[in-house]
Every structure is written in C-alpha cells, then in structure tokens.
Amino acid sequence: MTRNIWTGLLLASTLTLASAAPFYLSAQTAGQDIKNAGTDTKDAAKSTGRGVKKGTKTGYHKTKAGTKKVYHKTGHGIAKVGDKMSGKPTPQ
C-alpha cells in the first residue's frame, strides 16, 4: 500500500510540474507582445512591398514585349499591303 501512495504522489507531482512549466517558459510582458506585434507588422509590410515590386517589374516587361510584338506585326502588315498596292494606279 505504501508503494501505491508513493507512485500516486510521484505521478501527481510530475503532472503538476509538467502542466505549470509552459507558463513559466512562455511568460511575456505586454510590452514584449507589443514589440513582437510591431516587428511582425514591419516584416509583413516589407514582404508586401517586395511582392508589389516584383509584380510591377513583371507587368512592365510583359507590356514592353507585347508592344514590340504588335509594332513588328503592324510593320509587316503595312509592308504586305504596300507590296499588294505597288504597280496599281493611285485613285484620283
């Protein structure tokens, strides 16, 4: 019977200490919570800024490439029409 009492006491003390340990390890003040929130906000703003910068660059380059493509196709189309019209009399 003495063995059961010591086993129960050991188990109870282990559970009590184990459940109390996370509170002592993770205790923070309100000031530290505010600092952490500020840092998280700053990091999120930086990340968003990087994403916007990358999207803007990509959009710029895609627009530039598309404009060049249209420019060249228009030039080829005009040349084709010019070839068809060469040798024909001009309207009066």
Biopython code that builds the backbone (N, CA, C, O; Angstrom):
import numpy as np
from Bio.PDB.StructureBuilder import StructureBuilder

atoms = [
    (1, "MET", "N", (0.819, -1.189, 0.000)),
    (1, "MET", "CA", (0.000, 0.000, 0.000)),
    (1, "MET", "C", (0.869, 1.262, 0.000)),
    (1, "MET", "O", (0.511, 2.263, -0.621)),
    (2, "THR", "N", (1.976, 1.215, 0.676)),
    (2, "THR", "CA", (2.882, 2.350, 0.726)),
    (2, "THR", "C", (3.426, 2.642, -0.672)),
    (2, "THR", "O", (3.635, 3.796, -1.047)),
    (3, "ARG", "N", (3.649, 1.581, -1.424)),
    (3, "ARG", "CA", (4.156, 1.744, -2.788)),
    (3, "ARG", "C", (3.141, 2.480, -3.649)),
    (3, "ARG", "O", (3.536, 3.322, -4.456)),
    (4, "ASN", "N", (1.859, 2.201, -3.513)),
    (4, "ASN", "CA", (0.812, 2.847, -4.293)),
    (4, "ASN", "C", (0.695, 4.335, -3.941)),
    (4, "ASN", "O", (0.426, 5.164, -4.810)),
    (5, "ILE", "N", (0.897, 4.660, -2.679)),
    (5, "ILE", "CA", (0.824, 6.064, -2.269)),
    (5, "ILE", "C", (1.972, 6.847, -2.890)),
    (5, "ILE", "O", (1.765, 7.942, -3.414)),
    (6, "TRP", "N", (3.186, 6.292, -2.836)),
    (6, "TRP", "CA", (4.341, 6.985, -3.409)),
    (6, "TRP", "C", (4.229, 7.096, -4.933)),
    (6, "TRP", "O", (4.619, 8.107, -5.516)),
    (7, "THR", "N", (3.715, 6.092, -5.548)),
    (7, "THR", "CA", (3.532, 6.125, -7.005)),
    (7, "THR", "C", (2.523, 7.194, -7.383)),
    (7, "THR", "O", (2.728, 7.949, -8.334)),
    (8, "GLY", "N", (1.423, 7.254, -6.625)),
    (8, "GLY", "CA", (0.399, 8.270, -6.892)),
    (8, "GLY", "C", (0.928, 9.673, -6.645)),
    (8, "GLY", "O", (0.647, 10.593, -7.413)),
    (9, "LEU", "N", (1.700, 9.836, -5.567)),
    (9, "LEU", "CA", (2.270, 11.142, -5.244)),
    (9, "LEU", "C", (3.275, 11.580, -6.311)),
    (9, "LEU", "O", (3.298, 12.747, -6.703)),
    (10, "LEU", "N", (4.094, 10.654, -6.773)),
    (10, "LEU", "CA", (5.062, 10.945, -7.820)),
    (10, "LEU", "C", (4.347, 11.320, -9.129)),
    (10, "LEU", "O", (4.745, 12.266, -9.808)),
    (11, "LEU", "N", (3.324, 10.595, -9.464)),
    (11, "LEU", "CA", (2.567, 10.884, -10.678)),
    (11, "LEU", "C", (1.886, 12.245, -10.587)),
    (11, "LEU", "O", (1.908, 13.007, -11.554)),
    (12, "ALA", "N", (1.294, 12.558, -9.467)),
    (12, "ALA", "CA", (0.609, 13.836, -9.285)),
    (12, "ALA", "C", (1.594, 15.002, -9.354)),
    (12, "ALA", "O", (1.302, 16.024, -9.975)),
    (13, "SER", "N", (2.748, 14.855, -8.725)),
    (13, "SER", "CA", (3.729, 15.946, -8.747)),
    (13, "SER", "C", (4.305, 16.129, -10.149)),
    (13, "SER", "O", (4.562, 17.258, -10.566)),
    (14, "THR", "N", (4.509, 15.052, -10.867)),
    (14, "THR", "CA", (5.018, 15.143, -12.243)),
    (14, "THR", "C", (4.014, 15.862, -13.138)),
    (14, "THR", "O", (4.393, 16.730, -13.924)),
    (15, "LEU", "N", (2.755, 15.510, -13.025)),
    (15, "LEU", "CA", (1.728, 16.157, -13.836)),
    (15, "LEU", "C", (1.580, 17.635, -13.484)),
    (15, "LEU", "O", (1.363, 18.471, -14.360)),
    (16, "THR", "N", (1.697, 17.946, -12.202)),
    (16, "THR", "CA", (1.579, 19.341, -11.777)),
    (16, "THR", "C", (2.722, 20.173, -12.334)),
    (16, "THR", "O", (2.491, 21.263, -12.857)),
    (17, "LEU", "N", (3.937, 19.685, -12.235)),
    (17, "LEU", "CA", (5.098, 20.418, -12.745)),
    (17, "LEU", "C", (5.077, 20.506, -14.271)),
    (17, "LEU", "O", (5.436, 21.534, -14.845)),
    (18, "ALA", "N", (4.663, 19.439, -14.910)),
    (18, "ALA", "CA", (4.631, 19.436, -16.375)),
    (18, "ALA", "C", (3.593, 20.422, -16.900)),
    (18, "ALA", "O", (3.821, 21.070, -17.922)),
    (19, "SER", "N", (2.469, 20.543, -16.221)),
    (19, "SER", "CA", (1.444, 21.465, -16.695)),
    (19, "SER", "C", (1.800, 22.921, -16.378)),
    (19, "SER", "O", (1.335, 23.827, -17.070)),
    (20, "ALA", "N", (2.603, 23.158, -15.360)),
    (20, "ALA", "CA", (2.971, 24.519, -14.981)),
    (20, "ALA", "C", (4.189, 25.017, -15.769)),
    (20, "ALA", "O", (4.381, 26.227, -15.884)),
    (21, "ALA", "N", (5.000, 24.131, -16.303)),
    (21, "ALA", "CA", (6.236, 24.517, -16.981)),
    (21, "ALA", "C", (6.005, 25.421, -18.193)),
    (21, "ALA", "O", (6.729, 26.407, -18.329)),
    (22, "PRO", "N", (5.050, 25.152, -19.076)),
    (22, "PRO", "CA", (4.893, 26.030, -20.241)),
    (22, "PRO", "C", (4.556, 27.470, -19.870)),
    (22, "PRO", "O", (4.939, 28.394, -20.588)),
    (23, "PHE", "N", (3.853, 27.675, -18.772)),
    (23, "PHE", "CA", (3.509, 29.036, -18.373)),
    (23, "PHE", "C", (4.752, 29.810, -17.948)),
    (23, "PHE", "O", (4.862, 31.004, -18.225)),
    (24, "TYR", "N", (5.671, 29.152, -17.289)),
    (24, "TYR", "CA", (6.881, 29.831, -16.855)),
    (24, "TYR", "C", (7.825, 30.072, -18.033)),
    (24, "TYR", "O", (8.521, 31.087, -18.076)),
    (25, "LEU", "N", (7.848, 29.155, -18.972)),
    (25, "LEU", "CA", (8.761, 29.281, -20.101)),
    (25, "LEU", "C", (8.284, 30.319, -21.114)),
    (25, "LEU", "O", (9.103, 30.959, -21.774)),
    (26, "SER", "N", (6.979, 30.490, -21.243)),
    (26, "SER", "CA", (6.471, 31.388, -22.279)),
    (26, "SER", "C", (5.895, 32.689, -21.714)),
    (26, "SER", "O", (5.157, 33.391, -22.406)),
    (27, "ALA", "N", (6.222, 33.007, -20.485)),
    (27, "ALA", "CA", (5.685, 34.226, -19.889)),
    (27, "ALA", "C", (6.304, 35.446, -20.570)),
    (27, "ALA", "O", (7.527, 35.557, -20.660)),
    (28, "GLN", "N", (5.454, 36.366, -21.051)),
    (28, "GLN", "CA", (5.910, 37.599, -21.676)),
    (28, "GLN", "C", (5.135, 38.754, -21.080)),
    (28, "GLN", "O", (4.021, 38.600, -20.578)),
    (29, "THR", "N", (5.749, 39.890, -21.151)),
    (29, "THR", "CA", (5.063, 41.083, -20.675)),
    (29, "THR", "C", (4.247, 41.665, -21.818)),
    (29, "THR", "O", (4.429, 41.293, -22.977)),
    (30, "ALA", "N", (3.357, 42.572, -21.485)),
    (30, "ALA", "CA", (2.552, 43.225, -22.515)),
    (30, "ALA", "C", (3.441, 44.054, -23.440)),
    (30, "ALA", "O", (3.181, 44.140, -24.641)),
    (31, "GLY", "N", (4.472, 44.653, -22.891)),
    (31, "GLY", "CA", (5.398, 45.444, -23.699)),
    (31, "GLY", "C", (6.096, 44.598, -24.756)),
    (31, "GLY", "O", (6.272, 45.029, -25.896)),
    (32, "GLN", "N", (6.495, 43.380, -24.363)),
    (32, "GLN", "CA", (7.152, 42.485, -25.326)),
    (32, "GLN", "C", (6.163, 42.050, -26.401)),
    (32, "GLN", "O", (6.533, 41.923, -27.568)),
    (33, "ASP", "N", (4.917, 41.822, -26.023)),
    (33, "ASP", "CA", (3.889, 41.460, -27.007)),
    (33, "ASP", "C", (3.707, 42.582, -28.028)),
    (33, "ASP", "O", (3.557, 42.315, -29.221)),
    (34, "ILE", "N", (3.720, 43.816, -27.574)),
    (34, "ILE", "CA", (3.564, 44.961, -28.482)),
    (34, "ILE", "C", (4.766, 45.060, -29.415)),
    (34, "ILE", "O", (4.607, 45.335, -30.605)),
    (35, "LYS", "N", (5.969, 44.839, -28.883)),
    (35, "LYS", "CA", (7.164, 44.873, -29.725)),
    (35, "LYS", "C", (7.099, 43.783, -30.796)),
    (35, "LYS", "O", (7.424, 44.018, -31.960)),
    (36, "ASN", "N", (6.677, 42.598, -30.385)),
    (36, "ASN", "CA", (6.567, 41.494, -31.340)),
    (36, "ASN", "C", (5.533, 41.810, -32.418)),
    (36, "ASN", "O", (5.748, 41.514, -33.594)),
    (37, "ALA", "N", (4.421, 42.404, -32.023)),
    (37, "ALA", "CA", (3.391, 42.763, -32.995)),
    (37, "ALA", "C", (3.922, 43.803, -33.976)),
    (37, "ALA", "O", (3.636, 43.723, -35.170)),
    (38, "GLY", "N", (4.681, 44.766, -33.494)),
    (38, "GLY", "CA", (5.267, 45.781, -34.362)),
    (38, "GLY", "C", (6.251, 45.181, -35.346)),
    (38, "GLY", "O", (6.269, 45.553, -36.519)),
    (39, "THR", "N", (7.066, 44.257, -34.874)),
    (39, "THR", "CA", (8.033, 43.589, -35.747)),
    (39, "THR", "C", (7.316, 42.759, -36.805)),
    (39, "THR", "O", (7.708, 42.764, -37.972)),
    (40, "ASP", "N", (6.273, 42.052, -36.403)),
    (40, "ASP", "CA", (5.507, 41.257, -37.365)),
    (40, "ASP", "C", (4.869, 42.148, -38.426)),
    (40, "ASP", "O", (4.845, 41.787, -39.603)),
    (41, "THR", "N", (4.358, 43.293, -38.027)),
    (41, "THR", "CA", (3.748, 44.230, -38.972)),
    (41, "THR", "C", (4.790, 44.764, -39.944)),
    (41, "THR", "O", (4.530, 44.877, -41.142)),
    (42, "LYS", "N", (5.961, 45.090, -39.431)),
    (42, "LYS", "CA", (7.051, 45.599, -40.274)),
    (42, "LYS", "C", (7.461, 44.551, -41.301)),
    (42, "LYS", "O", (7.634, 44.864, -42.479)),
    (43, "ASP", "N", (7.618, 43.305, -40.852)),
    (43, "ASP", "CA", (8.009, 42.230, -41.765)),
    (43, "ASP", "C", (6.945, 41.986, -42.829)),
    (43, "ASP", "O", (7.273, 41.725, -43.987)),
    (44, "ALA", "N", (5.680, 42.069, -42.446)),
    (44, "ALA", "CA", (4.599, 41.884, -43.415)),
    (44, "ALA", "C", (4.595, 43.002, -44.453)),
    (44, "ALA", "O", (4.353, 42.753, -45.634)),
    (45, "ALA", "N", (4.860, 44.218, -44.022)),
    (45, "ALA", "CA", (4.902, 45.349, -44.956)),
    (45, "ALA", "C", (6.065, 45.196, -45.938)),
    (45, "ALA", "O", (5.919, 45.493, -47.124)),
    (46, "LYS", "N", (7.204, 44.739, -45.453)),
    (46, "LYS", "CA", (8.358, 44.512, -46.333)),
    (46, "LYS", "C", (8.039, 43.437, -47.364)),
    (46, "LYS", "O", (8.349, 43.588, -48.546)),
    (47, "SER", "N", (7.427, 42.364, -46.915)),
    (47, "SER", "CA", (7.084, 41.268, -47.811)),
    (47, "SER", "C", (6.100, 41.724, -48.882)),
    (47, "SER", "O", (6.234, 41.370, -50.053)),
    (48, "THR", "N", (5.115, 42.508, -48.473)),
    (48, "THR", "CA", (4.131, 43.024, -49.427)),
    (48, "THR", "C", (4.805, 43.948, -50.436)),
    (48, "THR", "O", (4.502, 43.895, -51.628)),
    (49, "GLY", "N", (5.711, 44.786, -49.967)),
    (49, "GLY", "CA", (6.431, 45.690, -50.857)),
    (49, "GLY", "C", (7.251, 44.943, -51.890)),
    (49, "GLY", "O", (7.302, 45.338, -53.055)),
    (50, "ARG", "N", (7.895, 43.858, -51.462)),
    (50, "ARG", "CA", (8.672, 43.053, -52.406)),
    (50, "ARG", "C", (7.767, 42.425, -53.461)),
    (50, "ARG", "O", (8.121, 42.369, -54.638)),
    (51, "GLY", "N", (6.597, 41.955, -53.034)),
    (51, "GLY", "CA", (5.656, 41.361, -53.979)),
    (51, "GLY", "C", (5.145, 42.367, -54.994)),
    (51, "GLY", "O", (5.023, 42.057, -56.179)),
    (52, "VAL", "N", (4.847, 43.569, -54.530)),
    (52, "VAL", "CA", (4.370, 44.626, -55.429)),
    (52, "VAL", "C", (5.469, 44.997, -56.416)),
    (52, "VAL", "O", (5.203, 45.186, -57.603)),
    (53, "LYS", "N", (6.696, 45.101, -55.933)),
    (53, "LYS", "CA", (7.820, 45.451, -56.807)),
    (53, "LYS", "C", (8.001, 44.398, -57.892)),
    (53, "LYS", "O", (8.190, 44.736, -59.061)),
    (54, "LYS", "N", (7.945, 43.128, -57.512)),
    (54, "LYS", "CA", (8.122, 42.052, -58.484)),
    (54, "LYS", "C", (6.984, 42.064, -59.502)),
    (54, "LYS", "O", (7.225, 41.909, -60.699)),
    (55, "GLY", "N", (5.749, 42.246, -59.039)),
    (55, "GLY", "CA", (4.606, 42.289, -59.945)),
    (55, "GLY", "C", (4.678, 43.458, -60.907)),
    (55, "GLY", "O", (4.319, 43.328, -62.077)),
    (56, "THR", "N", (5.139, 44.596, -60.422)),
    (56, "THR", "CA", (5.264, 45.779, -61.266)),
    (56, "THR", "C", (6.320, 45.555, -62.350)),
    (56, "THR", "O", (6.102, 45.891, -63.514)),
    (57, "LYS", "N", (7.456, 44.990, -61.965)),
    (57, "LYS", "CA", (8.513, 44.709, -62.937)),
    (57, "LYS", "C", (8.027, 43.724, -64.001)),
    (57, "LYS", "O", (8.258, 43.919, -65.195)),
    (58, "THR", "N", (7.357, 42.673, -63.556)),
    (58, "THR", "CA", (6.855, 41.671, -64.491)),
    (58, "THR", "C", (5.851, 42.291, -65.452)),
    (58, "THR", "O", (5.907, 42.038, -66.656)),
    (59, "GLY", "N", (4.943, 43.094, -64.936)),
    (59, "GLY", "CA", (3.960, 43.764, -65.786)),
    (59, "GLY", "C", (4.611, 44.688, -66.794)),
    (59, "GLY", "O", (4.204, 44.742, -67.954)),
    (60, "TYR", "N", (5.626, 45.417, -66.348)),
    (60, "TYR", "CA", (6.350, 46.331, -67.238)),
    (60, "TYR", "C", (7.000, 45.554, -68.380)),
    (60, "TYR", "O", (6.869, 45.924, -69.547)),
    (61, "HIS", "N", (7.701, 44.474, -68.034)),
    (61, "HIS", "CA", (8.415, 43.710, -69.065)),
    (61, "HIS", "C", (7.450, 43.023, -70.033)),
    (61, "HIS", "O", (7.709, 42.974, -71.235)),
    (62, "LYS", "N", (6.353, 42.501, -69.520)),
    (62, "LYS", "CA", (5.357, 41.852, -70.396)),
    (62, "LYS", "C", (4.719, 42.878, -71.330)),
    (62, "LYS", "O", (4.497, 42.591, -72.506)),
    (63, "THR", "N", (4.426, 44.063, -70.819)),
    (63, "THR", "CA", (3.835, 45.113, -71.647)),
    (63, "THR", "C", (4.816, 45.546, -72.729)),
    (63, "THR", "O", (4.434, 45.741, -73.882)),
    (64, "LYS", "N", (6.073, 45.695, -72.352)),
    (64, "LYS", "CA", (7.105, 46.098, -73.311)),
    (64, "LYS", "C", (7.239, 45.062, -74.421)),
    (64, "LYS", "O", (7.310, 45.418, -75.597)),
    (65, "ALA", "N", (7.273, 43.780, -74.053)),
    (65, "ALA", "CA", (7.407, 42.711, -75.047)),
    (65, "ALA", "C", (6.181, 42.666, -75.960)),
    (65, "ALA", "O", (6.313, 42.488, -77.171)),
    (66, "GLY", "N", (4.998, 42.828, -75.383)),
    (66, "GLY", "CA", (3.773, 42.817, -76.181)),
    (66, "GLY", "C", (3.709, 43.995, -77.140)),
    (66, "GLY", "O", (3.254, 43.849, -78.275)),
    (67, "THR", "N", (4.157, 45.151, -76.698)),
    (67, "THR", "CA", (4.159, 46.343, -77.548)),
    (67, "THR", "C", (5.105, 46.151, -78.726)),
    (67, "THR", "O", (4.773, 46.506, -79.858)),
    (68, "LYS", "N", (6.286, 45.589, -78.462)),
    (68, "LYS", "CA", (7.242, 45.327, -79.547)),
    (68, "LYS", "C", (6.651, 44.345, -80.565)),
    (68, "LYS", "O", (6.802, 44.523, -81.774)),
    (69, "LYS", "N", (5.984, 43.314, -80.063)),
    (69, "LYS", "CA", (5.393, 42.307, -80.940)),
    (69, "LYS", "C", (4.340, 42.940, -81.847)),
    (69, "LYS", "O", (4.322, 42.689, -83.052)),
    (70, "VAL", "N", (3.478, 43.749, -81.276)),
    (70, "VAL", "CA", (2.436, 44.416, -82.060)),
    (70, "VAL", "C", (3.064, 45.378, -83.068)),
    (70, "VAL", "O", (2.622, 45.449, -84.215)),
    (71, "TYR", "N", (4.077, 46.107, -82.652)),
    (71, "TYR", "CA", (4.765, 47.053, -83.535)),
    (71, "TYR", "C", (5.325, 46.328, -84.765)),
    (71, "TYR", "O", (5.148, 46.778, -85.897)),
    (72, "HIS", "N", (6.003, 45.202, -84.524)),
    (72, "HIS", "CA", (6.603, 44.460, -85.636)),
    (72, "HIS", "C", (5.540, 43.844, -86.537)),
    (72, "HIS", "O", (5.683, 43.848, -87.759)),
    (73, "LYS", "N", (4.480, 43.317, -85.942)),
    (73, "LYS", "CA", (3.407, 42.744, -86.758)),
    (73, "LYS", "C", (2.723, 43.827, -87.595)),
    (73, "LYS", "O", (2.357, 43.581, -88.744)),
    (74, "THR", "N", (2.552, 45.003, -87.036)),
    (74, "THR", "CA", (1.947, 46.101, -87.789)),
    (74, "THR", "C", (2.853, 46.488, -88.954)),
    (74, "THR", "O", (2.380, 46.728, -90.065)),
    (75, "GLY", "N", (4.143, 46.545, -88.698)),
    (75, "GLY", "CA", (5.100, 46.869, -89.760)),
    (75, "GLY", "C", (5.056, 45.852, -90.889)),
    (75, "GLY", "O", (5.080, 46.220, -92.063)),
    (76, "HIS", "N", (4.991, 44.572, -90.533)),
    (76, "HIS", "CA", (4.919, 43.527, -91.546)),
    (76, "HIS", "C", (3.604, 43.626, -92.329)),
    (76, "HIS", "O", (3.580, 43.427, -93.544)),
    (77, "GLY", "N", (2.532, 43.929, -91.631)),
    (77, "GLY", "CA", (1.226, 44.062, -92.292)),
    (77, "GLY", "C", (1.204, 45.231, -93.266)),
    (77, "GLY", "O", (0.654, 45.123, -94.362)),
    (78, "ILE", "N", (1.798, 46.340, -92.866)),
    (78, "ILE", "CA", (1.842, 47.515, -93.751)),
    (78, "ILE", "C", (2.701, 47.214, -94.975)),
    (78, "ILE", "O", (2.357, 47.604, -96.091)),
    (79, "ALA", "N", (3.816, 46.522, -94.763)),
    (79, "ALA", "CA", (4.684, 46.163, -95.888)),
    (79, "ALA", "C", (3.946, 45.249, -96.857)),
    (79, "ALA", "O", (4.088, 45.377, -98.073)),
    (80, "LYS", "N", (3.161, 44.330, -96.313)),
    (80, "LYS", "CA", (2.400, 43.414, -97.151)),
    (80, "LYS", "C", (1.378, 44.172, -98.003)),
    (80, "LYS", "O", (1.233, 43.901, -99.196)),
    (81, "VAL", "N", (0.682, 45.108, -97.392)),
    (81, "VAL", "CA", (-0.301, 45.915, -98.118)),
    (81, "VAL", "C", (0.403, 46.757, -99.169)),
    (81, "VAL", "O", (-0.098, 46.914, -100.282)),
    (82, "GLY", "N", (1.554, 47.294, -98.822)),
    (82, "GLY", "CA", (2.318, 48.097, -99.780)),
    (82, "GLY", "C", (2.734, 47.275, -100.989)),
    (82, "GLY", "O", (2.698, 47.758, -102.120)),
    (83, "ASP", "N", (3.134, 46.008, -100.741)),
    (83, "ASP", "CA", (3.513, 45.136, -101.847)),
    (83, "ASP", "C", (2.311, 44.872, -102.758)),
    (83, "ASP", "O", (2.467, 44.824, -103.978)),
    (84, "LYS", "N", (1.141, 44.703, -102.196)),
    (84, "LYS", "CA", (-0.058, 44.445, -102.972)),
    (84, "LYS", "C", (-0.457, 45.666, -103.795)),
    (84, "LYS", "O", (-0.992, 45.537, -104.896)),
    (85, "MET", "N", (-0.193, 46.842, -103.253)),
    (85, "MET", "CA", (-0.624, 48.070, -103.925)),
    (85, "MET", "C", (0.401, 48.589, -104.928)),
    (85, "MET", "O", (0.068, 49.453, -105.740)),
    (86, "SER", "N", (1.617, 48.098, -104.898)),
    (86, "SER", "CA", (2.627, 48.596, -105.831)),
    (86, "SER", "C", (2.257, 48.160, -107.252)),
    (86, "SER", "O", (1.852, 47.024, -107.497)),
    (87, "GLY", "N", (2.408, 49.073, -108.136)),
    (87, "GLY", "CA", (2.097, 48.803, -109.520)),
    (87, "GLY", "C", (0.655, 49.131, -109.891)),
    (87, "GLY", "O", (0.298, 49.094, -111.068)),
    (88, "LYS", "N", (-0.166, 49.447, -108.915)),
    (88, "LYS", "CA", (-1.554, 49.807, -109.212)),
    (88, "LYS", "C", (-1.654, 51.308, -109.310)),
    (88, "LYS", "O", (-0.936, 52.024, -108.612)),
    (89, "PRO", "N", (-2.517, 51.790, -110.149)),
    (89, "PRO", "CA", (-2.660, 53.248, -110.254)),
    (89, "PRO", "C", (-3.285, 53.825, -108.992)),
    (89, "PRO", "O", (-4.102, 53.173, -108.342)),
    (90, "THR", "N", (-2.906, 55.022, -108.658)),
    (90, "THR", "CA", (-3.467, 55.686, -107.488)),
    (90, "THR", "C", (-4.838, 56.267, -107.834)),
    (90, "THR", "O", (-5.034, 56.732, -108.957)),
    (91, "PRO", "N", (-5.773, 56.253, -106.917)),
    (91, "PRO", "CA", (-7.092, 56.797, -107.214)),
    (91, "PRO", "C", (-7.027, 58.325, -107.369)),
    (91, "PRO", "O", (-6.212, 58.992, -106.731)),
    (92, "GLN", "N", (-7.906, 58.861, -108.231)),
    (92, "GLN", "CA", (-7.877, 60.296, -108.462)),
    (92, "GLN", "C", (-9.149, 60.951, -108.071)),
    (92, "GLN", "O", (-9.283, 62.168, -108.206)),
]
sb = StructureBuilder()
sb.init_structure("model")
sb.init_model(0)
sb.init_chain("A")
sb.init_seg("    ")
for serial, (resi, resn, name, xyz) in enumerate(atoms, 1):
    if name == "N":
        sb.init_residue(resn, " ", resi, " ")
    sb.init_atom(name, np.array(xyz, "f"), 0.0, 1.0, " ", f" {name:<3s}", serial, name[0])
structure = sb.get_structure()
